Amino acid sequence: PEGAYSPANNSIPALQRRGAVFLACHNSIWEQSEALIRNGSNPDRLSHEELAAELTNHLIPDVVLTPGVVGTLLYFEEAGFQYAT
């Protein structure tokens, strides 16, 4: 119950150590930065571009940034991978 494969050890870094690969979609980051600005969650008063860059620059190590995950998933499916939600 407390080992490497336990539900208690399901953080992104732990899953990466077990072989999971995480993708970050640039389009989603762009939309998220816009929502943060709109909601007033931008204490440094960064521009939309600056906030998107800040979020992109602070991804969890080894997360793969893609221009848009929808198009990227097609390449993975062609290689035999399946999308799971």
Secondary structure, DSSP 8 states (H G I E B T S, - for coil): --STTSTTS-SHHHHHHTT---EEEHHHHHHHHHHHHHTT--TT---HHHHHHHHHHT--TT-EEES-HHHHHHHHHHTT-----
